[in-house]
């Protein structure tokens, strides 16, 4: 019986691995779905300079959470995992196969998978999904590591994430889009440090005051976070 269980787990692991970073079908149109740092223009275009034409969407049956750990930098980043009934707001943008390969190298600790048609919905657009692939980077094998004192949430990353949310909110006039970013993200933790180079200087960070106001409304401990 134990042997059968081990074989099943191995087959499942191999199956999941084979779904990672698949090559897009020839003749298809490919889009990247960004839900964390890829929502922010400067962060996104740092890897792909032409990744400017972004639009908002909702992703269904996935949960955004703080759970992707960087052992090198001792940080916990955002990731997503499958969860029936969950949803999150994000952006999508077209990218060439060459651009996708380049982004795969940046996001090498994640697994790029193709979303199903019923897992995406759009705010205003009516889109024909035929021959269109929507790719998103997920936690490998749904491996989630919650933030802790050695691998905290860091404010510099939170700023990039929420600045991207405000950019989309302002561009598309979607009220509460930034609130959705916070409310559809799980895993927020008191293991959270403020690592801004120059703390409390609004002119150095886009939407600084709006980010602080949003987080202060949602987390009573926000302004007590450790400053590095």
C-alpha positions in Angstrom: 0.0 0.0 0.0 2.8 2.4 0.9 4.5 1.7 -2.4 1.3 2.5 -4.3 1.0 5.8 -2.4 4.7 6.7 -3.2 4.1 5.9 -6.9 1.0 8.0 -6.9 2.8 11.0 -5.4 5.7 10.6 -7.8 3.3 10.5 -10.8 1.4 13.6 -9.4 4.6 15.5 -8.9 5.9 14.7 -12.4 2.5 15.7 -13.9 2.6 19.0 -12.1 6.1 19.6 -13.2 5.2 18.9 -16.8 2.6 21.7 -16.7 5.3 24.3 -15.8 6.5 26.7 -18.4 4.9 25.0 -21.4 5.8 26.4 -24.8 2.8 28.4 -26.3 1.0 26.9 -29.3 2.1 28.2 -32.7 -0.2 30.9 -34.0 -1.7 31.7 -30.6 -1.9 35.1 -28.9 -0.2 35.0 -25.5 -0.8 37.1 -22.4 0.9 37.3 -19.0 -1.3 37.7 -16.0 0.4 39.8 -13.3 -0.8 39.9 -9.7 2.2 41.2 -7.7 5.2 43.1 -8.8 4.2 42.7 -12.5 1.2 45.0 -11.8 3.6 47.9 -11.5 4.8 49.6 -14.7 8.5 50.1 -13.8 8.9 46.6 -12.4 7.1 45.0 -15.3 9.0 47.0 -18.0 12.3 46.4 -16.4 12.2 42.8 -17.8 10.1 43.5 -20.9 10.2 47.1 -22.2 7.2 46.7 -24.4 5.0 45.4 -21.6 3.0 48.6 -21.3 -0.4 47.8 -22.7 -1.9 46.3 -19.6 -5.6 45.9 -18.7 -7.4 44.7 -15.5 -9.0 41.3 -15.0 -10.2 38.9 -12.3 -8.7 35.4 -11.8 -11.1 32.8 -10.4 -10.4 29.7 -8.3 -6.9 31.0 -7.3 -5.8 32.6 -4.1 -3.2 35.3 -3.8 -1.1 35.0 -0.7 2.1 35.9 1.0 4.0 32.6 0.6 6.8 32.7 -1.9 10.1 32.7 0.1 13.4 34.0 -1.0 16.2 32.4 1.0 18.8 34.6 -0.5 17.2 37.9 0.4 15.2 36.6 3.5 11.9 38.0 2.1 8.5 36.5 1.6 6.9 37.5 -1.8 3.4 37.1 -3.2 2.3 34.0 -5.0 -1.0 32.3 -5.9 -2.3 28.8 -5.4 -5.4 26.9 -6.6 -8.4 27.4 -4.3 -11.9 26.7 -5.4 -14.2 29.7 -5.1 -11.3 32.2 -4.4 -10.6 35.2 -6.7 -8.2 38.0 -7.1 -7.7 41.1 -9.3 -4.8 41.4 -11.6 -3.6 42.7 -14.9 -2.9 41.1 -18.3 -0.7 42.1 -21.2 0.5 40.6 -24.5 4.0 39.2 -24.7 6.0 37.5 -27.4 7.4 34.0 -26.9 10.8 35.5 -26.7 9.5 37.9 -24.0 7.9 35.0 -22.1 11.2 33.1 -22.1 12.9 36.1 -20.7 10.2 36.5 -18.0 10.5 32.8 -17.1 14.2 33.5 -16.1 13.1 36.3 -13.9 10.4 34.2 -12.3 12.3 31.0 -12.2 11.2 30.1 -8.6 7.6 30.0 -9.9 5.7 27.7 -12.2 4.1 29.3 -15.3 0.7 27.7 -16.1 -2.1 28.4 -18.5 -5.4 29.5 -17.1 -8.6 28.0 -18.3 -11.2 30.1 -20.0 -13.6 29.9 -17.0 -10.8 31.1 -14.7 -10.6 34.6 -16.2 -13.2 37.4 -16.4 -12.8 41.0 -17.5 -13.9 44.3 -16.0 -15.2 46.0 -19.2 -14.0 44.2 -22.2 -15.8 41.4 -24.1 -13.0 39.2 -25.3 -13.0 36.2 -27.7 -10.7 33.8 -26.0 -10.2 31.6 -29.0 -6.5 30.9 -29.7 -5.6 33.1 -26.7 -3.4 31.9 -23.8 -3.4 33.5 -20.4 -0.3 32.5 -18.4 0.3 33.1 -14.7 3.1 32.3 -12.4 2.1 30.1 -9.4 3.7 28.5 -6.4 5.5 25.3 -7.4 3.4 22.3 -6.3 1.3 24.8 -4.2 4.3 25.1 -1.8 3.5 28.0 0.5 5.8 29.3 3.2 4.1 31.9 5.5 6.1 35.0 6.5 8.1 34.7 9.7 10.7 36.8 11.5 13.5 35.5 9.3 11.5 35.9 6.0 9.2 38.8 6.6 7.0 40.8 4.3 9.0 43.9 3.3 7.5 47.3 2.6 9.6 48.0 -0.5 7.8 45.0 -2.2 4.4 46.0 -0.8 4.9 49.5 -2.3 5.6 48.1 -5.7 2.6 45.8 -5.6 0.1 48.5 -4.4 1.6 51.3 -6.6 0.7 49.0 -9.5 -2.8 48.6 -8.1 -3.2 52.4 -7.9 -1.9 52.8 -11.4 -4.6 50.5 -12.7 -7.3 52.1 -10.5 -6.4 55.6 -11.9 -6.0 54.6 -15.5 -9.2 52.6 -15.8 -11.3 54.5 -13.3 -12.1 51.4 -11.3 -13.1 52.5 -7.8 -11.8 50.3 -5.0 -9.4 48.4 -7.3 -6.6 49.0 -4.8 -8.9 47.9 -1.9 -9.5 44.6 -3.8 -5.7 44.1 -4.1 -5.5 44.1 -0.3 -8.8 42.2 0.4 -8.1 39.4 -2.1 -4.7 38.8 -0.6 -4.2 36.4 2.3 -1.3 35.7 4.6 -0.8 39.3 5.8 1.4 39.1 8.9 3.0 41.0 11.7 6.3 39.6 10.4 6.5 42.8 8.3 9.3 45.3 8.2 9.7 48.8 6.7 12.8 48.7 4.6 12.2 51.9 2.7 15.6 53.6 2.1 14.2 56.9 3.3 11.3 56.3 5.5 8.3 58.6 5.4 9.4 60.7 2.4 6.3 60.8 0.1 8.1 62.4 -2.8 10.4 59.4 -3.2 7.7 56.7 -3.6 4.8 57.0 -6.0 1.4 57.0 -4.2 3.3 56.8 -0.8 0.5 58.6 1.1 -2.3 56.6 -0.5 -0.5 53.3 0.1 -0.1 54.1 3.8 -3.7 55.3 4.2 -5.0 52.1 2.5 -2.9 49.8 4.7 -3.6 51.8 7.8 -7.3 51.3 7.3 -6.9 47.6 6.9 -4.3 46.7 9.5 -4.3 48.3 13.0 -0.6 47.4 13.5 0.6 48.9 10.2 2.2 52.0 11.6 3.8 50.0 14.4 5.8 47.9 11.9 9.5 47.8 12.4 11.5 50.3 10.4 14.9 49.2 9.1 
